[in-house]
């Protein structure tokens, strides 16, 4: 019997001029030097970003922070993130491997974007005319907050010591 191996090439991610991007991959990748990856939890009206560590687990949506206007290469890895179960259970970011029409229902969905030089999570620009779905782009992450469809924007804020990063309405 012939063995078949799946080969995934490394993934390149472009960080915007504000220092952020989102990512969702169906494979585990190593976080390179100079880049930080975060998963998101929600505490009341605040979405708090927690650092993932050196490995982004497969099928995990994250926010990336790095040097503005820089392309980073994330190498595939067989290493396991020891926080993978916690990240999967707590993460409010979602993503899709292919472009997907997502039914919105009563939940709030937000895409990382910039408006008036403010980086934040905004209602996606790809919401349908009847406001029942939005088009999620492949390999991007979106914030999903159950029952919060009335908020228009959540901004990203870092604590004074740089140790706390959060998203607030």
Secondary structure, DSSP 8 states (H G I E B T S, - for coil): ----------EEEE--TTSEEEEEESS-EE--TT-EEEEEEEETTEEEEEE--SEE-TTEEEEEE-STT-EEEE-B-----TTHHHHHHH--EEE-SS-EEEE-TTSEEEEEEEETTEEEEEE-TTB-TTSSEEEE-TT-EEEEETT-TT--EEEEEE-TTSS-EEEE-
